[in-house]
Amino acid sequence: MKEYAFNMHKLPVGVLGASGYAGQELCALADRHPHFELVFAAAHSRAGESLRLPGREIVMVSADSVALGDASVIFSALPHGASASWVIKAQQSGAKVVDLSADLRPGQPEVAIPDLDAPYGLPELNRDAIRTAQVVANPGCYPTATLLGLLPLVTRELLLPGAPVVVDAASGVTGAGNAPRPDLLFGEVTEDFRAYGVGNSHRHLYEMRATLDACGADLDLLFTPHLLPVARGILATITVTLREPLTDPLALFRTHYAVEPFVEIANAPPRLREVQHRNVARIFVTPIAHARRPMLQIFVAIDNLVKGAAGQAIQNANLLCDFDETAGLPL
Ligand SMILES: NC(=O)c1ccc[n+]([C@@H]2O[C@H](COP(=O)([O-])OP(=O)(O)OC[C@H]3O[C@@H](n4cnc5c(N)ncnc54)[C@H](OP(=O)(O)O)[C@@H]3O)[C@@H](O)[C@H]2O)c1
């Protein structure tokens, strides 16, 4: 594929769910990708409307009218529940598929496509499996932030077994998609701040638990999301208890992510404006003072639409196609 793209043509790609927030971001990234050519952008109720991309305008088509076989890679940015059936059709057309919905992610209460082996598309954890897959389950936005914050500790078995891991995370309103909802009106959201999915009930817990379980973690994950009155960005604050004190946790995180192009270890708690419109996770970690046990606080900031959705999907597509993993992605 690398040769094909470099020497002959760009690789044709299509986006399902192009009118949504994640789909629009995907179309923009795919359209200026050095090795991809956007051959269709399909919408549902908004088929026929135009979509403004940097430098040009395209018309979104109905998914039913699309020849899926025209694309070598298909991104499904459809709501969970609606996505799986399109993933099957896209796969049957011969395309490689990146599914941004929760349908194929690990730990879901219902298996959407039995017998499909779709690796969880967190490249910092699963890069080798992604390279050889036909279908990849792109992670959720909160799980991307949470897991990247925990992996350096979990994979080294540094957490106190059985101790709770507390994740307080806040997301901008694009995390909820762009279908109209009264509770997401400007007047309801602006100058306010509230928790939702309380009582450890958010659906992202499934994939986080399943991934941490697969890494051998023995912990209670306590996750509380909040709605932040900004358009985009997630900040997760994670509190953990260690088996033993760590002399330099920041150095450990720097070592763990030394070769990762999309993880930055910061010297201070990250800010949303440092990650917006970028395909990066920016992380800071510090010991917690005045606690009876050795504890750490980890802060992770991402752009929910880029590293938390469309950017990570392009990163996965680059791996599927054997391109440079950073191709077409905003660092
Ligand atoms: N937003 C984020 O930060 C984020 C992050 C990570 C993952 N995701 C995942 O990415 C997917 C898209 O999220 P989003 O935020 O972009 O949602 P969204 O803004 O609500 O967009 C949903 C898209 O799906 C289409 N659609 C809606 N119902 C459909 C149906 N029954 N059949 C076919 N198409 C349908 C919509 O088309 P019309 O508008 O034309 O009707 C639209 O293009 C979701 O699975 C979400 O969980 C989102």
The ligand as an ORCA input file, in Angstrom:
! r2SCAN-3c Opt
* xyz 0 1
  N     -17.856     13.553     19.567
  C     -16.792     13.003     20.136
  O     -16.007     13.664     20.827
  C     -16.512     11.528     19.931
  C     -15.319     11.015     20.446
  C     -15.041      9.645     20.275
  C     -15.940      8.835     19.617
  N     -17.102      9.361     19.154
  C     -18.031      8.443     18.473
  O     -18.113      8.786     17.103
  C     -19.432      8.526     16.629
  C     -19.982      9.831     16.065
  O     -20.018     10.776     17.106
  P     -20.368     12.300     16.844
  O     -20.086     13.012     18.110
  O     -19.736     12.770     15.587
  O     -21.964     12.203     16.657
  P     -22.942     13.185     15.862
  O     -22.334     14.543     15.781
  O     -24.267     13.046     16.486
  O     -22.983     12.545     14.390
  C     -23.630     11.322     14.133
  C     -23.522     10.980     12.664
  O     -24.201      9.756     12.425
  C     -25.287      9.968     11.513
  N     -26.429      9.173     11.973
  C     -27.209      9.435     13.035
  N     -28.121      8.443     13.192
  C     -27.898      7.559     12.179
  C     -28.506      6.333     11.786
  N     -29.531      5.810     12.475
  N     -28.013      5.692     10.709
  C     -26.985      6.208     10.020
  N     -26.370      7.369     10.343
  C     -26.829      8.034     11.415
  C     -25.561     11.443     11.533
  O     -26.115     11.813     10.266
  P     -27.106     13.056     10.058
  O     -26.576     14.144     10.928
  O     -26.968     13.352      8.593
  O     -28.461     12.583     10.452
  C     -24.165     12.020     11.758
  O     -23.440     12.043     10.550
  C     -20.252      8.025     17.828
  O     -20.300      6.628     17.822
  C     -19.449      8.524     19.015
  O     -19.626      7.731     20.165
  C     -17.411     10.687     19.267
*
